[in-house]
Amino acid sequence: MSQPVAPVRWLSVVLGLIGLLALAALACGEDQKADTDGGNGVTRSLQTPIAIPAGEPIVIGVSVPLTGPDGTVGLEDRDAVIASVERWKATNGEQIGGHDIDIIAEDDGCTEAEITVQAAERLVRRSGLVGVIGPDCSDGAAAAIPVYAEAGVVAISGSATATNLAETQPGGGFFFRTAYRNDLEGLLVGLFISFDLAASSMYSIDDGEAYGRDLADVGQRYMEENGVNVTRESVTRGTVDFSELAAKIAAASPDFVGFAGFNPEAALLYRQLRDAGYDGLFGAGDAAASVGGFIEPVGHEAAEGALFAGCSLTLPEQFQETFAELHDYEPSESAFVAQYADAATILLNAVAEVAEEQGDGSLVIDPLELRDAVRASVLPDGISGAIAFDENGDRVPPGSDTLPQFIDAALATQDLNAFVDLGLVPCQAQDGRLVNLFGPGAGEIQLP
């Protein structure tokens, strides 16, 4: 039997412990792992209704990294879900059909696909689970999507951006995302570097993983189509010594250096580029857009002017207040807090729409009806902007046409403000902060 919702002041601590216990289970073998799911033995399929017995809670699963190099970002994403659920309950009531709403978080290892799959397997065995917010990273999501599809469990990621994740998912279409796609981020990067910065030469470096390769591929394509000479390099995640590569780049003196990957690699590469004498423009993607992960390690003065694509959106004041009240800190590390909050709202709205109360006090949800309710969702006032989904489960602006048509329009107009409608904005390190360059509260770009 699941535990009741913890008091909000220490709920995040409880969920963090759950994530740590899950990691311990992986280290102790299959017998211990079975203990972590309570031995529920829940059977799931496309044809099997989700049945929640009387007195038992509805469970919202969260699949994010809670430990390791990506743990700080994952914890913020998890806490965004908690804040969003509390805000939803304040508006719609504490229960759905007479059932409390619990949140269960699993550590999914981010890019460690095997751990993401194991997190998915634990979540689908949870009694009362109605859907999952996550997975967090593209590599892990690609591996775990089939697990959720086979079980008939809706998964809505707020941050997995690999271009073809939704288009190539297994039949059934249970995967959605409130995050933008890498091809859109790459288009933003390509247009920004080609036209706003008027660069003629660029070094593009990826970290060898799905997210980084995909983002760098798309950005390179759009830049080369617009006359930018792109030199491509690839490194391995976990690399700490970039001195040889940094020296080569400094000698070439390109107009721009871009890194598609995570911290600490982004911060390490940037610092070593400056040490090698490269004084040109530097940029990275959403995975590196962080004060604590990039600006603080590099130093405020040294980081000044670094550019990022896919930055944290300006959060509404009321949401920030709820977040801080629940968790005793303000989000600053994840670029996807708003997208995770919106994913939770969409899932709860869909559950409330299709859940059927039974005479014995139980609740029954048809997994196909829940999937269809999510697909038909329109969130006009989302924290990350207005949201709808296309037939694949990708995010589109409500009332808009397909994503390819959106891309064609962006290319034709070169209007980067259009990307704000997808929750996608660039930002720049200025005075120790990340300042958004488009959207609400936007600042001005500063160039040397």
N, C-alpha and C positions, 0 to 999 in steps of 0.2 A: 504494500500500500504506500502511495506517495506521501511525502511529508507536506503539511500545509504551507502556504506562502509565509515566508519569514517576514518579521517586521522590516520595513524598508531600510532602516539605518544599518542593518547588518546582513541584508539579503545578498549583497555583492560578495561579502566574505564567505557566506555559505556556498555560493556558486563557485567561487574560486577553489574552495576545498574540494568540491565535487570534481572540478577539473584535475586537481592534483591526484585525487584518488583514482581517477580514470587512467592517468599515466602510470600510477603504481600497478594498476591491474594489468596493463600491457606488459610490464616487466615480469609479472609473476605467473604468466601462463593462462591457459584457457579456463581452468577451474576458478581462479580468482576473478577473471574477467566476467564470468557468468554471475558472480556474486554482485558485481556493480550494477547489473540491471534488475536486481531484486528477484531474479528467477521468474519473471513474469511470463515468459514464453508466449508473447502476444503473436497471433497469426495475422498477417496482413497480405492483402492482394487487391487488385483493382476491383474485384467483385465483393470483397469482404467489408461490410460497413464498419466504421469506427464506432465502437460501443463503449460508452463511459457509464459505469454503474452508478446508481444513486449514491450520493454522498462522496463520490470520487471527483477529483479536480480535472478540468481540461488542462493539458500540458502543452506549452509552447517550447519546442526545442530550440537551442541556440548552438550553432557549430562555428566556433572561432578559436584562434590560438589563444590560450590562457597562460602559457609559459614560453620560454625560449626567446629568440631574438625578435619575434613578432608579437610577443605576449602583451606588451603595453598597448599596442594598437587594438588587438583582439579584445582586451578588457574594456576599452572604451566602446567598442562596437557592441559588446554584450550589455554594458551599462546603458547604452542608448536604447536597446530593446526594453530593458527594465523600465526606464523612464517613459518610453512610449506606451507601454502596457498600463502603467499607472495613470497616465494622462487619458488613455482610452477609457479606463474604468471610471475616472472622475466624470466623464461625459456620458457614458453609456451604462454605468452600473457595475458593481463589483463582480457580478456573476453573469454567465451565459446559460440560460435555461436552468437556473438554480444550481449551477456548478461553479466553484471557485476556479481561478485561473492561476496555474503554477508555471514557473519558468525553470527549465532544466538546461544548464549549459554543459557542453562537452568540449574538451580541448581537442581541436582537429589538426594541429600541427602545421597549419597554413599550407606550405608547399610540399609537405611530406605526405604524399598521396596515401600511403598505407595507413598512416594514423588517421587521416580524414575518413577513410573507408571504415576503419574500426569505430570511429566516433559515430558514423552513420548507422552502423550495425547496432550499437548500443541504443541509440535514440529510437530506432524503429521497433525495438523490443519494449519500449516504455509503454506501460498501460496509460491510456488517456491521451497519448500524443496525437495532436491534430495537424501539426505541421512544423517545419523547421525554418528558422531564420539563419541563412548561411547556405553552403560553406563560405569561408572567408576568402580563400585564394584560388586562383584559376587551376593550378596543378591539382590541388586537392579536390576541387569541385568536379573536374572532369572525371576523376576516379570514383567519386561518391554519387554522382547523379544517377547512374544505373541502379544503385542500391535503393535510393528513394523511389525511382520509377517502378521497380519490381514490387515494392511494398505499397505502392499507391499513396505515397506521402508527398504532399506539396513541400517544395523547398524554394525559398525566396532569398537570394543572395543580395546583400547590399554592397558587395565589393568585388566579386569575381568578374573580371572585365575581359577575359580572353574572347576574341571576336566571335568565334563560332560555337561557343558553349551551348547556347539555346538552340541554334539552328540544327546542330548535329546531335541533340539529345535523343535518347531512345524513344520509341513510340510511346505515346501516352501523354507527353508534354506536361510533366509535373514540375519542371524547373522553370523559375522565373527570376528576374533580377530588377531591382530598382537602381542598380548601378548602370552607368553607360558602358559601351563596348570599347575595346582597344582601338578598333578602326576609327571610331569617332575621336578618341583622344589623340591618335596618330594624325588624323586630319587636322585637328586643332594645332598640334605641334608643327605640322608641315606648313600650314598657312601662316602661323605666327612667325616662324623662322624665315620663311620665304618672303613675306610681304611686310609684316610689321617691323622685323629686324633687318630685312633686306640682306641677309647673309648670302654669300656666294660659295662658301666652303664650310664643311661640317664633319666632325668625327662623331659617329654614332656607335655607342658601346652598349651591349646587352649583357645580362648576367647568366645567359645560357639556359634559363628556365622559360616555361611557357609564356608567362606574362611578359617578361623582358623581350624575348625573341619576337613575339607578336607585335608589341608596341613599336619596337625598332623597325621591323619590316614595313609596317604601314607608314610610319613617319618618313622612312627613307623613300618609299615609292612616291609620296606626294611631293617631297622636296625635289627629287630628281625630275619629276614632271614639270617643276617650275624653275629648273635651271640651276639648282644647288648641287655642287659637287660633293657627294657623300662618300666618306671612307668608313668602312664598317670594321669593327673589332668585337670580339666576344671574350668574356672572362668567365670564371667559375665562381658561383656563390660561395662565400667563405674566404675568398682571396683577401689578404691584408696588405700585400706588397705590390703596389702598382707602379713602382718607380721606373721600371723599364718602359712600360707603356706611356707613363706620364712624360718621360724624356722625349719619346718619339713624337708625341702630340705637340709638346712645346716647340720642338724643332720645326714641325710642319706649320705651326701658328695658324690654325683654322679660325674662321670667324666665330664658330660656335662648337662647343662640345656637349653632347647629350648622353645621358646615362639612363638606360631602361632597366631598372632593378630596384632593390631594396636598400635600406640602411642596415648595417653600418658601411656596406660597400660604397654607396653613393658618397657619403661623407669622407671616407678614406680616400677615394679616388680624387675628389675635389681638392682636399688638403694637399695631396701629393702633386696634383697638377700645378697648384699655386707654388709649391716648394720648387718645382722643376722650372718655374719661370713663365708658365702660361698665364697670361693676364686677360684673355678674351672672355667672352660670355660662356656661361655654363648653365645647363638646365637638366632636369630629371622629371620622371613621371610621378604619379600620385603616391606610389609606394615609398617615395623618399621625401615627400612633402611634410616635414615635421620640424617643430622647434626643438624638442628634446632629442630627436634622432639625428638631426642634421645641423641646425644652427648652433645649438649648445656645444656639441663636440668640436665643431669647426671653429667656433668663436664668433661673436656678433659682428665684429669688424671684418673678419675674413670672409664671412658668409654673405656680406652685403652685396646685393644685386643678383644672387643666384635665383634662377627662374624654375618654376615647377608647373606642370600641367595636371589638372585634376586635383584641386585643393579643397580643403574643408570649406563648406559653405557657411555664410553668416547665419548663425542659428537664431531663431526668434527668442526674444528675451524671456518669454514665459517658459519655453522649453529649457533654456539654460538654467532658469531658477529651479525647475523641477529636478533637472539632472543634478545640480549642485546640492540640493536639499537631500536627495536620496543617497548620493555617493560621496559627499564632502570634498569634491574637487570639480574643476571645470575641464571639459574635454579640450585637448590641444594637440594630440598626436595622430589621431585617425582622420583621414580625409573623407571618411564615409559614415560619420555619426548620423548625419541627416538621412542618408539612404537606409541605414539600418532601422532608424526610428520609423520611417515610412513603411518599410517592409512589415514591421510588426503591426502597424495600423491596418494595412491591407489584409493581412491574414486574419486578424480579429474580426474585421468587418465581414469577411467572407464566411467565417465560422458562424457568426451570429445570424447570418442570412440563411444558411442551409441546415443548421442543427435542428433536429426534431425531438421534442420532448415526448417521452413515453409515459404511460400511465403509472409505471412503477417508480418514476423519478429518474430513470436513466436517460441518457442522451444518445441519439444515433445520428451519425453523419455519413452520408454516402461519399466516398473519396472522389468519384468522378464529378459529382455535383459541386464539391468543394473546389476541385481543380477548375471547373468551368466558371465558378463564381470569382475566383482569383483572376482568371484570364479576362473576365468582363469588367474587372474593377476599374473605376475611375476615381482618382484622388485629386480633386481640383486644388486643394490647399495643402499639399504635402510640404513638409519641412524642407525637402530638397527641390521643391517646385511641383508643378502639376504632373501627374503620372497616369499613364495608361500602358497597356501591353499590346504588342502585336501578336499575330498568330503563333509566333515561335516562343513567346514569353519574354522578348526583349522590350525594354522601356522605350516608349514613344510619347511625345506630347499629346494630351487628349485632343481628339478631333483632327489629328494630323494624318498624313498619309504614311507610306512605308518608310523605313529607315533609309533605303537607297534613294528615295526621292528627297528626303531631308539632306542627305549627303550631296546630291546634285545641286540643291538650292544653295547650300553652304559654299560649294565650290564656285558657283556662278556669282554669288554676291560678295564672297570673302568677308562676310559679316560675322565676326567671331562672337558677337553677343547672342547669336542664335543658339550657341551651345549651352547657354545658361538654362534654356528650357529642358535640357537633359541633365541638369545638375552638374555641369562640367565647366569649370572656370580655371584659368591660369592664375598664378600668384607669384610674388617675388619677396625675397628676404629683404626687409627694410627695418633698420633699427632694432634688430633682434626679434622681429615679428614676421609672420607671413601675411602679406597684404594682397587681397584679391584684386585682380585687374579688370574684372567684369562683374556685373551683377550688383545686388544691393550693397551699399557702402564701399564701392570700388575705389581704389586709389589709383594714382598715376604711375606708370612704369618709369623707372629710373635707369638710364643708360649712361655708361661712361663717356 
